[in-house]
Amino acid sequence: MSQQPVDPMTDHSKAAYDAAYAEAALAERARLAAILNSPEATGRTELARYLAFATDFTAAACLPLLRAAPKEAPALVQESRFIPAGPRADDAPGGLVLAADL
């Protein structure tokens, strides 16, 4: 004897709730993956994350938005001056190199 499918609209049991919850979780994971792993998200990571996590837009609605958005500019690398190891001031925050020892 086969069991009838549970209708969450009329069956208010724990089993119906659990089944509906699991189905919704899978659908949301699929939506997130479709947005974040799409070719349109490449170079538009921040916008893709925003659309995936801060909106309830469908993946089908997000992809044209991503496609139309400009790609993010590469992050600028800040140049840092290399300070050679040497004596450090004991009381300076971060143990700064003493200017006299440079």
C-alpha positions as CSV (number, residue, x, y, z in Angstrom):
1,M,0.0,0.0,0.0
2,S,1.6,3.3,-1.1
3,Q,1.2,6.5,0.9
4,Q,-0.5,9.5,-0.4
5,P,1.7,12.6,-0.8
6,V,1.3,15.1,2.0
7,D,-0.4,18.4,1.1
8,P,1.1,21.2,3.3
9,M,-1.9,23.4,2.6
10,T,-4.3,21.1,4.3
11,D,-2.1,18.8,6.4
12,H,-0.7,20.8,9.4
13,S,1.3,17.9,10.8
14,K,5.0,18.0,11.7
15,A,5.7,15.7,8.7
16,A,4.1,18.2,6.3
17,Y,5.9,21.1,7.9
18,D,9.3,19.3,7.7
19,A,8.7,18.3,4.1
20,A,7.7,21.8,3.1
21,Y,10.7,23.2,5.0
22,A,13.1,20.8,3.3
23,E,11.7,21.7,-0.2
24,A,12.0,25.4,0.5
25,A,15.6,25.0,1.7
26,L,16.6,23.1,-1.4
27,A,14.9,25.7,-3.6
28,E,16.8,28.6,-1.9
29,R,20.1,26.8,-2.2
30,A,19.5,26.2,-5.9
31,R,18.6,30.0,-6.3
32,L,21.8,31.0,-4.5
33,A,23.9,28.7,-6.6
34,A,22.3,29.8,-9.8
35,I,23.1,33.5,-9.0
36,L,26.6,33.1,-7.5
37,N,27.9,30.5,-9.9
38,S,26.6,32.0,-13.0
39,P,29.0,33.3,-15.7
40,E,27.3,36.7,-15.3
41,A,28.6,36.9,-11.7
42,T,32.2,36.7,-12.8
43,G,33.8,40.1,-12.1
44,R,30.6,41.2,-10.4
45,T,30.9,39.4,-7.1
46,E,29.7,42.1,-4.8
47,L,26.5,42.7,-6.8
48,A,25.9,38.9,-7.2
49,R,26.2,38.5,-3.4
50,Y,23.9,41.4,-2.8
51,L,21.3,40.0,-5.2
52,A,21.6,36.5,-3.8
53,F,21.5,37.4,-0.1
54,A,19.7,40.7,0.3
55,T,16.8,40.3,-2.2
56,D,14.2,37.8,-3.0
57,F,14.6,38.2,-6.8
58,T,14.5,34.9,-8.7
59,A,17.7,33.8,-10.4
60,A,16.1,34.4,-13.7
61,A,15.6,38.1,-12.7
62,C,19.1,38.5,-11.3
63,L,21.0,37.2,-14.3
64,P,20.1,40.1,-16.7
65,L,20.9,42.6,-14.0
66,L,24.3,41.1,-13.5
67,R,24.9,40.9,-17.3
68,A,24.0,44.7,-17.6
69,A,26.2,45.8,-14.7
70,P,29.8,46.8,-15.3
71,K,32.5,44.5,-14.1
72,E,34.3,45.5,-10.8
73,A,37.6,47.3,-11.1
74,P,40.5,45.2,-9.8
75,A,41.5,46.1,-6.3
76,L,44.5,48.5,-6.1
77,V,47.5,47.0,-4.4
78,Q,48.8,49.5,-1.9
79,E,52.6,49.8,-2.0
80,S,54.3,49.3,1.3
81,R,57.8,50.2,2.2
82,F,59.8,47.3,3.5
83,I,61.4,48.0,6.8
84,P,64.3,45.8,7.6
85,A,64.4,43.8,10.8
86,G,66.3,45.5,13.6
87,P,66.0,47.0,17.0
88,R,62.4,47.9,18.0
89,A,61.1,50.3,20.5
90,D,59.8,48.3,23.5
91,D,57.0,50.7,24.3
92,A,55.8,51.6,20.7
93,P,52.6,50.1,19.4
94,G,53.4,47.3,17.0
95,G,57.1,47.4,18.0
96,L,58.1,50.2,15.5
97,V,61.6,50.3,14.2
98,L,63.6,53.2,15.7
99,A,64.5,55.8,13.1
100,A,68.0,56.1,14.4
101,D,68.6,52.5,13.6
102,L,67.6,52.7,9.9
